[in-house]
Amino acid sequence: MFEIYKMEYDFEFITAADLKLYVGMGILSQPDCDKILGDGSHEESNEKAEVQA
């Protein structure tokens, strides 16, 4: 399941909040969630882009 959620997160079909909900529901493990979010949170990059603009 890691690969599916990683792809969905990379394509911005789901958010970091969604991933955290999946961990709470037992669908995704916390280490897998950390691996996905560790590659760079889209939410953080979007916030930085807005600040720089």
mmCIF file of the N, C-alpha and C atoms, coordinates in Angstrom:
data_MODEL
# 
_entry.id   MODEL 
# 
loop_
_atom_site.group_PDB 
_atom_site.id 
_atom_site.type_symbol 
_atom_site.label_atom_id 
_atom_site.label_alt_id 
_atom_site.label_comp_id 
_atom_site.label_asym_id 
_atom_site.label_entity_id 
_atom_site.label_seq_id 
_atom_site.pdbx_PDB_ins_code 
_atom_site.Cartn_x 
_atom_site.Cartn_y 
_atom_site.Cartn_z 
_atom_site.occupancy 
_atom_site.B_iso_or_equiv 
_atom_site.pdbx_formal_charge 
_atom_site.auth_seq_id 
_atom_site.auth_comp_id 
_atom_site.auth_asym_id 
_atom_site.auth_atom_id 
_atom_site.pdbx_PDB_model_num 
ATOM 1   N N  . MET A 1 1  ? 0.821  -1.203 0.000  1.00 0.00 ? 1  MET A N  1 
ATOM 2   C CA . MET A 1 1  ? 0.000  0.000  0.000  1.00 0.00 ? 1  MET A CA 1 
ATOM 3   C C  . MET A 1 1  ? 0.862  1.262  0.000  1.00 0.00 ? 1  MET A C  1 
ATOM 4   N N  . PHE A 1 2  ? 2.073  1.154  0.519  1.00 0.00 ? 2  PHE A N  1 
ATOM 5   C CA . PHE A 1 2  ? 2.962  2.316  0.581  1.00 0.00 ? 2  PHE A CA 1 
ATOM 6   C C  . PHE A 1 2  ? 3.090  2.978  -0.793 1.00 0.00 ? 2  PHE A C  1 
ATOM 7   N N  . GLU A 1 3  ? 3.342  2.171  -1.821 1.00 0.00 ? 3  GLU A N  1 
ATOM 8   C CA . GLU A 1 3  ? 3.580  2.712  -3.159 1.00 0.00 ? 3  GLU A CA 1 
ATOM 9   C C  . GLU A 1 3  ? 2.369  3.479  -3.685 1.00 0.00 ? 3  GLU A C  1 
ATOM 10  N N  . ILE A 1 4  ? 1.188  2.949  -3.399 1.00 0.00 ? 4  ILE A N  1 
ATOM 11  C CA . ILE A 1 4  ? -0.037 3.612  -3.863 1.00 0.00 ? 4  ILE A CA 1 
ATOM 12  C C  . ILE A 1 4  ? -0.200 4.974  -3.199 1.00 0.00 ? 4  ILE A C  1 
ATOM 13  N N  . TYR A 1 5  ? -0.049 5.014  -1.870 1.00 0.00 ? 5  TYR A N  1 
ATOM 14  C CA . TYR A 1 5  ? -0.220 6.279  -1.162 1.00 0.00 ? 5  TYR A CA 1 
ATOM 15  C C  . TYR A 1 5  ? 0.895  7.258  -1.503 1.00 0.00 ? 5  TYR A C  1 
ATOM 16  N N  . LYS A 1 6  ? 2.098  6.757  -1.744 1.00 0.00 ? 6  LYS A N  1 
ATOM 17  C CA . LYS A 1 6  ? 3.213  7.620  -2.142 1.00 0.00 ? 6  LYS A CA 1 
ATOM 18  C C  . LYS A 1 6  ? 2.891  8.294  -3.474 1.00 0.00 ? 6  LYS A C  1 
ATOM 19  N N  . MET A 1 7  ? 2.398  7.515  -4.431 1.00 0.00 ? 7  MET A N  1 
ATOM 20  C CA . MET A 1 7  ? 2.050  8.061  -5.735 1.00 0.00 ? 7  MET A CA 1 
ATOM 21  C C  . MET A 1 7  ? 0.904  9.076  -5.611 1.00 0.00 ? 7  MET A C  1 
ATOM 22  N N  . GLU A 1 8  ? -0.123 8.727  -4.843 1.00 0.00 ? 8  GLU A N  1 
ATOM 23  C CA . GLU A 1 8  ? -1.255 9.638  -4.674 1.00 0.00 ? 8  GLU A CA 1 
ATOM 24  C C  . GLU A 1 8  ? -0.809 10.951 -4.034 1.00 0.00 ? 8  GLU A C  1 
ATOM 25  N N  . TYR A 1 9  ? 0.102  10.866 -3.077 1.00 0.00 ? 9  TYR A N  1 
ATOM 26  C CA . TYR A 1 9  ? 0.614  12.074 -2.419 1.00 0.00 ? 9  TYR A CA 1 
ATOM 27  C C  . TYR A 1 9  ? 1.471  12.886 -3.390 1.00 0.00 ? 9  TYR A C  1 
ATOM 28  N N  . ASP A 1 10 ? 2.320  12.219 -4.157 1.00 0.00 ? 10 ASP A N  1 
ATOM 29  C CA . ASP A 1 10 ? 3.176  12.914 -5.122 1.00 0.00 ? 10 ASP A CA 1 
ATOM 30  C C  . ASP A 1 10 ? 2.357  13.645 -6.182 1.00 0.00 ? 10 ASP A C  1 
ATOM 31  N N  . PHE A 1 11 ? 1.242  13.044 -6.602 1.00 0.00 ? 11 PHE A N  1 
ATOM 32  C CA . PHE A 1 11 ? 0.374  13.668 -7.596 1.00 0.00 ? 11 PHE A CA 1 
ATOM 33  C C  . PHE A 1 11 ? -0.661 14.605 -6.962 1.00 0.00 ? 11 PHE A C  1 
ATOM 34  N N  . GLU A 1 12 ? -0.549 14.795 -5.649 1.00 0.00 ? 12 GLU A N  1 
ATOM 35  C CA . GLU A 1 12 ? -1.416 15.684 -4.880 1.00 0.00 ? 12 GLU A CA 1 
ATOM 36  C C  . GLU A 1 12 ? -2.891 15.291 -4.929 1.00 0.00 ? 12 GLU A C  1 
ATOM 37  N N  . PHE A 1 13 ? -3.137 13.956 -5.031 1.00 0.00 ? 13 PHE A N  1 
ATOM 38  C CA . PHE A 1 13 ? -4.505 13.458 -4.917 1.00 0.00 ? 13 PHE A CA 1 
ATOM 39  C C  . PHE A 1 13 ? -4.920 13.402 -3.450 1.00 0.00 ? 13 PHE A C  1 
ATOM 40  N N  . ILE A 1 14 ? -3.940 13.234 -2.555 1.00 0.00 ? 14 ILE A N  1 
ATOM 41  C CA . ILE A 1 14 ? -4.190 13.223 -1.110 1.00 0.00 ? 14 ILE A CA 1 
ATOM 42  C C  . ILE A 1 14 ? -3.193 14.175 -0.446 1.00 0.00 ? 14 ILE A C  1 
ATOM 43  N N  . THR A 1 15 ? -3.522 14.594 0.774  1.00 0.00 ? 15 THR A N  1 
ATOM 44  C CA . THR A 1 15 ? -2.681 15.541 1.506  1.00 0.00 ? 15 THR A CA 1 
ATOM 45  C C  . THR A 1 15 ? -1.988 14.844 2.682  1.00 0.00 ? 15 THR A C  1 
ATOM 46  N N  . ALA A 1 16 ? -1.108 15.582 3.336  1.00 0.00 ? 16 ALA A N  1 
ATOM 47  C CA . ALA A 1 16 ? -0.446 15.069 4.531  1.00 0.00 ? 16 ALA A CA 1 
ATOM 48  C C  . ALA A 1 16 ? -1.490 14.740 5.607  1.00 0.00 ? 16 ALA A C  1 
ATOM 49  N N  . ALA A 1 17 ? -2.523 15.551 5.698  1.00 0.00 ? 17 ALA A N  1 
ATOM 50  C CA . ALA A 1 17 ? -3.592 15.297 6.669  1.00 0.00 ? 17 ALA A CA 1 
ATOM 51  C C  . ALA A 1 17 ? -4.293 13.974 6.376  1.00 0.00 ? 17 ALA A C  1 
ATOM 52  N N  . ASP A 1 18 ? -4.498 13.689 5.091  1.00 0.00 ? 18 ASP A N  1 
ATOM 53  C CA . ASP A 1 18 ? -5.114 12.415 4.705  1.00 0.00 ? 18 ASP A CA 1 
ATOM 54  C C  . ASP A 1 18 ? -4.237 11.249 5.154  1.00 0.00 ? 18 ASP A C  1 
ATOM 55  N N  . LEU A 1 19 ? -2.936 11.362 4.915  1.00 0.00 ? 19 LEU A N  1 
ATOM 56  C CA . LEU A 1 19 ? -2.019 10.291 5.309  1.00 0.00 ? 19 LEU A CA 1 
ATOM 57  C C  . LEU A 1 19 ? -2.062 10.058 6.814  1.00 0.00 ? 19 LEU A C  1 
ATOM 58  N N  . LYS A 1 20 ? -2.122 11.134 7.571  1.00 0.00 ? 20 LYS A N  1 
ATOM 59  C CA . LYS A 1 20 ? -2.172 11.010 9.032  1.00 0.00 ? 20 LYS A CA 1 
ATOM 60  C C  . LYS A 1 20 ? -3.480 10.350 9.480  1.00 0.00 ? 20 LYS A C  1 
ATOM 61  N N  . LEU A 1 21 ? -4.559 10.633 8.767  1.00 0.00 ? 21 LEU A N  1 
ATOM 62  C CA . LEU A 1 21 ? -5.825 9.957  9.063  1.00 0.00 ? 21 LEU A CA 1 
ATOM 63  C C  . LEU A 1 21 ? -5.718 8.458  8.790  1.00 0.00 ? 21 LEU A C  1 
ATOM 64  N N  . TYR A 1 22 ? -5.050 8.096  7.706  1.00 0.00 ? 22 TYR A N  1 
ATOM 65  C CA . TYR A 1 22 ? -4.867 6.684  7.364  1.00 0.00 ? 22 TYR A CA 1 
ATOM 66  C C  . TYR A 1 22 ? -4.077 5.964  8.448  1.00 0.00 ? 22 TYR A C  1 
ATOM 67  N N  . VAL A 1 23 ? -3.089 6.653  9.028  1.00 0.00 ? 23 VAL A N  1 
ATOM 68  C CA . VAL A 1 23 ? -2.331 6.057  10.130 1.00 0.00 ? 23 VAL A CA 1 
ATOM 69  C C  . VAL A 1 23 ? -3.255 5.809  11.318 1.00 0.00 ? 23 VAL A C  1 
ATOM 70  N N  . GLY A 1 24 ? -4.084 6.791  11.635 1.00 0.00 ? 24 GLY A N  1 
ATOM 71  C CA . GLY A 1 24 ? -5.027 6.660  12.743 1.00 0.00 ? 24 GLY A CA 1 
ATOM 72  C C  . GLY A 1 24 ? -6.037 5.549  12.539 1.00 0.00 ? 24 GLY A C  1 
ATOM 73  N N  . MET A 1 25 ? -6.390 5.287  11.285 1.00 0.00 ? 25 MET A N  1 
ATOM 74  C CA . MET A 1 25 ? -7.352 4.222  10.977 1.00 0.00 ? 25 MET A CA 1 
ATOM 75  C C  . MET A 1 25 ? -6.671 2.859  10.849 1.00 0.00 ? 25 MET A C  1 
ATOM 76  N N  . GLY A 1 26 ? -5.344 2.838  10.899 1.00 0.00 ? 26 GLY A N  1 
ATOM 77  C CA . GLY A 1 26 ? -4.622 1.575  10.806 1.00 0.00 ? 26 GLY A CA 1 
ATOM 78  C C  . GLY A 1 26 ? -4.392 1.097  9.379  1.00 0.00 ? 26 GLY A C  1 
ATOM 79  N N  . ILE A 1 27 ? -4.639 1.970  8.407  1.00 0.00 ? 27 ILE A N  1 
ATOM 80  C CA . ILE A 1 27 ? -4.474 1.605  7.004  1.00 0.00 ? 27 ILE A CA 1 
ATOM 81  C C  . ILE A 1 27 ? -3.015 1.733  6.575  1.00 0.00 ? 27 ILE A C  1 
ATOM 82  N N  . LEU A 1 28 ? -2.314 2.701  7.143  1.00 0.00 ? 28 LEU A N  1 
ATOM 83  C CA . LEU A 1 28 ? -0.931 3.004  6.792  1.00 0.00 ? 28 LEU A CA 1 
ATOM 84  C C  . LEU A 1 28 ? -0.114 3.041  8.075  1.00 0.00 ? 28 LEU A C  1 
ATOM 85  N N  . SER A 1 29 ? 1.091  2.504  8.031  1.00 0.00 ? 29 SER A N  1 
ATOM 86  C CA . SER A 1 29 ? 1.922  2.521  9.231  1.00 0.00 ? 29 SER A CA 1 
ATOM 87  C C  . SER A 1 29 ? 2.573  3.896  9.406  1.00 0.00 ? 29 SER A C  1 
ATOM 88  N N  . GLN A 1 30 ? 2.892  4.237  10.637 1.00 0.00 ? 30 GLN A N  1 
ATOM 89  C CA . GLN A 1 30 ? 3.538  5.516  10.911 1.00 0.00 ? 30 GLN A CA 1 
ATOM 90  C C  . GLN A 1 30 ? 4.892  5.625  10.202 1.00 0.00 ? 30 GLN A C  1 
ATOM 91  N N  . PRO A 1 31 ? 5.720  4.566  10.209 1.00 0.00 ? 31 PRO A N  1 
ATOM 92  C CA . PRO A 1 31 ? 6.995  4.671  9.466  1.00 0.00 ? 31 PRO A CA 1 
ATOM 93  C C  . PRO A 1 31 ? 6.795  4.925  7.971  1.00 0.00 ? 31 PRO A C  1 
ATOM 94  N N  . ASP A 1 32 ? 5.784  4.290  7.370  1.00 0.00 ? 32 ASP A N  1 
ATOM 95  C CA . ASP A 1 32 ? 5.512  4.534  5.949  1.00 0.00 ? 32 ASP A CA 1 
ATOM 96  C C  . ASP A 1 32 ? 5.030  5.970  5.728  1.00 0.00 ? 32 ASP A C  1 
ATOM 97  N N  . CYS A 1 33 ? 4.210  6.454  6.615  1.00 0.00 ? 33 CYS A N  1 
ATOM 98  C CA . CYS A 1 33 ? 3.739  7.836  6.526  1.00 0.00 ? 33 CYS A CA 1 
ATOM 99  C C  . CYS A 1 33 ? 4.930  8.793  6.615  1.00 0.00 ? 33 CYS A C  1 
ATOM 100 N N  . ASP A 1 34 ? 5.825  8.526  7.554  1.00 0.00 ? 34 ASP A N  1 
ATOM 101 C CA . ASP A 1 34 ? 7.012  9.370  7.712  1.00 0.00 ? 34 ASP A CA 1 
ATOM 102 C C  . ASP A 1 34 ? 7.893  9.348  6.466  1.00 0.00 ? 34 ASP A C  1 
ATOM 103 N N  . LYS A 1 35 ? 8.005  8.179  5.827  1.00 0.00 ? 35 LYS A N  1 
ATOM 104 C CA . LYS A 1 35 ? 8.800  8.071  4.592  1.00 0.00 ? 35 LYS A CA 1 
ATOM 105 C C  . LYS A 1 35 ? 8.188  8.928  3.490  1.00 0.00 ? 35 LYS A C  1 
ATOM 106 N N  . ILE A 1 36 ? 6.873  8.877  3.356  1.00 0.00 ? 36 ILE A N  1 
ATOM 107 C CA . ILE A 1 36 ? 6.196  9.647  2.316  1.00 0.00 ? 36 ILE A CA 1 
ATOM 108 C C  . ILE A 1 36 ? 6.353  11.143 2.576  1.00 0.00 ? 36 ILE A C  1 
ATOM 109 N N  . LEU A 1 37 ? 6.100  11.555 3.793  1.00 0.00 ? 37 LEU A N  1 
ATOM 110 C CA . LEU A 1 37 ? 6.179  12.976 4.121  1.00 0.00 ? 37 LEU A CA 1 
ATOM 111 C C  . LEU A 1 37 ? 7.617  13.475 4.181  1.00 0.00 ? 37 LEU A C  1 
ATOM 112 N N  . GLY A 1 38 ? 8.558  12.573 4.441  1.00 0.00 ? 38 GLY A N  1 
ATOM 113 C CA . GLY A 1 38 ? 9.963  12.947 4.519  1.00 0.00 ? 38 GLY A CA 1 
ATOM 114 C C  . GLY A 1 38 ? 10.552 13.350 3.186  1.00 0.00 ? 38 GLY A C  1 
ATOM 115 N N  . ASP A 1 39 ? 9.877  12.996 2.098  1.00 0.00 ? 39 ASP A N  1 
ATOM 116 C CA . ASP A 1 39 ? 10.362 13.350 0.766  1.00 0.00 ? 39 ASP A CA 1 
ATOM 117 C C  . ASP A 1 39 ? 10.046 14.802 0.424  1.00 0.00 ? 39 ASP A C  1 
ATOM 118 N N  . GLY A 1 40 ? 9.456  15.529 1.356  1.00 0.00 ? 40 GLY A N  1 
ATOM 119 C CA . GLY A 1 40 ? 9.109  16.931 1.121  1.00 0.00 ? 40 GLY A CA 1 
ATOM 120 C C  . GLY A 1 40 ? 7.618  17.115 1.077  1.00 0.00 ? 40 GLY A C  1 
ATOM 121 N N  . SER A 1 41 ? 7.096  17.808 2.035  1.00 0.00 ? 41 SER A N  1 
ATOM 122 C CA . SER A 1 41 ? 5.659  18.019 2.097  1.00 0.00 ? 41 SER A CA 1 
ATOM 123 C C  . SER A 1 41 ? 5.224  19.040 1.054  1.00 0.00 ? 41 SER A C  1 
ATOM 124 N N  . HIS A 1 42 ? 4.208  18.700 0.268  1.00 0.00 ? 42 HIS A N  1 
ATOM 125 C CA . HIS A 1 42 ? 3.694  19.622 -0.749 1.00 0.00 ? 42 HIS A CA 1 
ATOM 126 C C  . HIS A 1 42 ? 3.103  20.860 -0.088 1.00 0.00 ? 42 HIS A C  1 
ATOM 127 N N  . GLU A 1 43 ? 2.512  20.677 1.065  1.00 0.00 ? 43 GLU A N  1 
ATOM 128 C CA . GLU A 1 43 ? 1.907  21.814 1.745  1.00 0.00 ? 43 GLU A CA 1 
ATOM 129 C C  . GLU A 1 43 ? 2.965  22.821 2.148  1.00 0.00 ? 43 GLU A C  1 
ATOM 130 N N  . GLU A 1 44 ? 4.115  22.342 2.648  1.00 0.00 ? 44 GLU A N  1 
ATOM 131 C CA . GLU A 1 44 ? 5.191  23.246 3.030  1.00 0.00 ? 44 GLU A CA 1 
ATOM 132 C C  . GLU A 1 44 ? 5.739  23.972 1.811  1.00 0.00 ? 44 GLU A C  1 
ATOM 133 N N  . SER A 1 45 ? 5.929  23.268 0.691  1.00 0.00 ? 45 SER A N  1 
ATOM 134 C CA . SER A 1 45 ? 6.479  23.936 -0.481 1.00 0.00 ? 45 SER A CA 1 
ATOM 135 C C  . SER A 1 45 ? 5.525  24.981 -1.022 1.00 0.00 ? 45 SER A C  1 
ATOM 136 N N  . ASN A 1 46 ? 4.221  24.703 -0.969 1.00 0.00 ? 46 ASN A N  1 
ATOM 137 C CA . ASN A 1 46 ? 3.261  25.679 -1.440 1.00 0.00 ? 46 ASN A CA 1 
ATOM 138 C C  . ASN A 1 46 ? 3.271  26.923 -0.569 1.00 0.00 ? 46 ASN A C  1 
ATOM 139 N N  . GLU A 1 47 ? 3.397  26.757 0.738  1.00 0.00 ? 47 GLU A N  1 
ATOM 140 C CA . GLU A 1 47 ? 3.448  27.902 1.641  1.00 0.00 ? 47 GLU A CA 1 
ATOM 141 C C  . GLU A 1 47 ? 4.683  28.737 1.361  1.00 0.00 ? 47 GLU A C  1 
ATOM 142 N N  . LYS A 1 48 ? 5.823  28.109 1.151  1.00 0.00 ? 48 LYS A N  1 
ATOM 143 C CA . LYS A 1 48 ? 7.050  28.845 0.878  1.00 0.00 ? 48 LYS A CA 1 
ATOM 144 C C  . LYS A 1 48 ? 6.939  29.600 -0.439 1.00 0.00 ? 48 LYS A C  1 
ATOM 145 N N  . ALA A 1 49 ? 6.316  28.986 -1.441 1.00 0.00 ? 49 ALA A N  1 
ATOM 146 C CA . ALA A 1 49 ? 6.172  29.634 -2.732 1.00 0.00 ? 49 ALA A CA 1 
ATOM 147 C C  . ALA A 1 49 ? 5.306  30.887 -2.603 1.00 0.00 ? 49 ALA A C  1 
ATOM 148 N N  . GLU A 1 50 ? 4.252  30.815 -1.795 1.00 0.00 ? 50 GLU A N  1 
ATOM 149 C CA . GLU A 1 50 ? 3.378  31.969 -1.608 1.00 0.00 ? 50 GLU A CA 1 
ATOM 150 C C  . GLU A 1 50 ? 4.103  33.094 -0.904 1.00 0.00 ? 50 GLU A C  1 
ATOM 151 N N  . VAL A 1 51 ? 4.943  32.763 0.060  1.00 0.00 ? 51 VAL A N  1 
ATOM 152 C CA . VAL A 1 51 ? 5.681  33.770 0.815  1.00 0.00 ? 51 VAL A CA 1 
ATOM 153 C C  . VAL A 1 51 ? 6.672  34.487 -0.098 1.00 0.00 ? 51 VAL A C  1 
ATOM 154 N N  . GLN A 1 52 ? 7.314  33.733 -0.988 1.00 0.00 ? 52 GLN A N  1 
ATOM 155 C CA . GLN A 1 52 ? 8.319  34.307 -1.876 1.00 0.00 ? 52 GLN A CA 1 
ATOM 156 C C  . GLN A 1 52 ? 7.691  35.160 -2.971 1.00 0.00 ? 52 GLN A C  1 
ATOM 157 N N  . ALA A 1 53 ? 6.462  34.863 -3.353 1.00 0.00 ? 53 ALA A N  1 
ATOM 158 C CA . ALA A 1 53 ? 5.817  35.569 -4.466 1.00 0.00 ? 53 ALA A CA 1 
ATOM 159 C C  . ALA A 1 53 ? 5.491  36.954 -4.116 1.00 0.00 ? 53 ALA A C  1 
# 
